[in-house]
Amino acid sequence: MKKIIATVAVITMLTVLAACGNSNESSVTDAQSGTSQQKETPKPADLTGTWKQTNSNSTDSYMEATITADTIEINFVGTDTRSLYWKGTYEAPTKAGDWKWTSKGDTAAMESSLLGSQDATKEFTYTKSDGVSWQTTMMGTTITVKTQKQ
């Protein structure tokens, strides 16, 4: 009788231990899959590349910005022409979301362009909805130029 009780007790303990072992494996698997399902930390936007004006009234006359690691250059683009408007510094975003920076202009480069800006600095903004934008004033009229990455 003692042997039967001992055998049943051993089988019961093995069953309980096996169930606990399976439960732990499930927990580890759940924890592992949980970490892979967590959202990635948002990264700053990569603004390098070419940005074309979206709020121009013409398909063959618009502004276009080219951003590199540390510069931004803006041109008026026509059917067969490109005219420098702005050339200056660029500060890449350091955090996710909207971004603003003040560009210091290369006044010597802009001075030789008929349509070049006469400003020493220019404010730029990046938002997901409007892309890169800035204000431009010509002949007494100021517009906010909005662009999207090409």
C-alpha positions in Angstrom: 0.0 0.0 0.0 2.8 2.3 0.9 4.4 1.6 -2.5 1.2 2.6 -4.3 0.8 5.8 -2.3 4.5 6.6 -2.9 4.1 5.9 -6.6 1.0 8.1 -6.9 2.7 10.8 -4.9 5.7 10.7 -7.2 3.6 10.8 -10.4 1.5 13.7 -9.0 4.7 15.6 -8.1 6.1 15.0 -11.6 2.9 16.1 -13.2 2.9 19.3 -11.1 6.5 20.0 -11.9 6.0 19.4 -15.6 3.0 21.7 -15.6 5.1 24.4 -13.8 7.9 23.9 -16.3 5.5 24.4 -19.2 4.0 27.5 -17.5 7.5 29.0 -17.2 8.3 28.3 -20.8 5.0 30.0 -21.8 5.9 33.0 -19.6 9.3 33.3 -21.2 7.9 33.0 -24.7 5.2 35.6 -23.8 7.8 37.9 -22.4 10.0 37.4 -25.4 7.2 38.0 -27.8 6.0 41.0 -25.7 9.3 42.7 -26.1 9.2 42.2 -29.9 5.7 43.7 -29.9 6.6 46.8 -28.1 6.7 49.9 -30.2 10.0 51.2 -31.3 11.2 54.5 -29.9 10.4 57.2 -32.6 13.4 58.4 -34.4 14.1 61.9 -35.7 13.1 62.5 -39.3 15.7 62.2 -42.0 15.3 65.4 -44.0 18.2 64.9 -46.4 17.2 64.7 -50.1 15.1 66.8 -52.5 11.9 68.6 -51.4 9.5 69.9 -54.1 7.0 72.7 -53.5 3.4 71.5 -53.1 1.6 74.8 -53.0 2.7 76.2 -56.3 0.1 77.2 -58.8 2.2 75.8 -61.6 3.5 72.4 -62.5 6.5 73.8 -64.3 7.5 76.7 -62.0 8.1 76.0 -58.3 10.7 76.0 -55.6 12.8 73.0 -54.7 15.1 72.5 -51.7 18.0 70.1 -51.5 19.1 69.2 -48.0 22.5 67.5 -47.3 24.1 66.6 -44.0 24.8 70.2 -43.2 23.4 72.5 -45.9 20.1 73.5 -47.5 19.9 75.0 -50.9 16.7 76.3 -52.4 16.2 77.1 -56.1 13.4 78.6 -58.2 12.8 75.9 -60.9 11.3 76.8 -64.3 10.9 74.9 -67.5 14.5 75.2 -68.5 15.9 77.2 -65.6 17.2 77.0 -62.0 17.9 80.1 -60.0 19.4 80.1 -56.5 17.2 81.6 -53.8 18.8 80.4 -50.6 22.0 78.6 -49.6 22.7 78.1 -45.9 23.3 75.8 -43.0 21.1 72.9 -42.0 20.7 71.4 -38.5 19.4 67.8 -38.6 16.6 66.9 -36.1 17.8 65.5 -32.9 14.4 64.3 -31.7 11.2 62.8 -33.3 8.4 65.0 -34.3 8.2 68.6 -35.5 11.5 70.4 -36.0 12.6 74.1 -36.4 16.0 75.5 -37.2 17.6 78.8 -38.2 19.8 78.6 -41.2 22.7 81.0 -41.6 22.9 82.1 -45.2 25.9 82.0 -47.5 25.3 85.6 -48.4 28.2 85.7 -51.0 26.6 82.9 -53.0 23.1 84.5 -52.8 24.5 87.9 -53.7 25.4 86.8 -57.2 21.9 85.4 -57.9 19.3 87.7 -59.3 16.6 85.9 -57.3 18.8 85.2 -54.2 17.6 86.1 -50.8 19.1 89.2 -49.1 18.5 87.7 -45.6 21.4 86.6 -43.4 19.2 84.0 -41.7 16.0 82.1 -42.5 13.7 80.1 -40.3 12.7 76.6 -41.5 10.1 74.2 -40.1 9.5 70.5 -40.6 6.1 68.9 -39.8 4.9 65.5 -41.1 1.8 67.2 -42.7 3.6 70.2 -44.4 7.1 68.8 -44.9 9.8 71.4 -44.9 8.5 74.9 -45.1 9.7 78.5 -45.0 8.5 82.0 -45.8 9.5 83.7 -49.0 8.9 87.4 -49.7 9.0 88.7 -53.3 7.8 92.1 -54.5 6.1 92.8 -51.1 4.2 89.5 -51.0 5.1 86.9 -48.4 4.1 83.2 -48.8 4.8 80.1 -46.8 6.4 77.6 -49.2 5.4 74.0 -48.3 7.3 71.0 -49.7 7.3 67.3 -49.7 10.2 64.9 -50.1 10.7 63.5 -53.6 
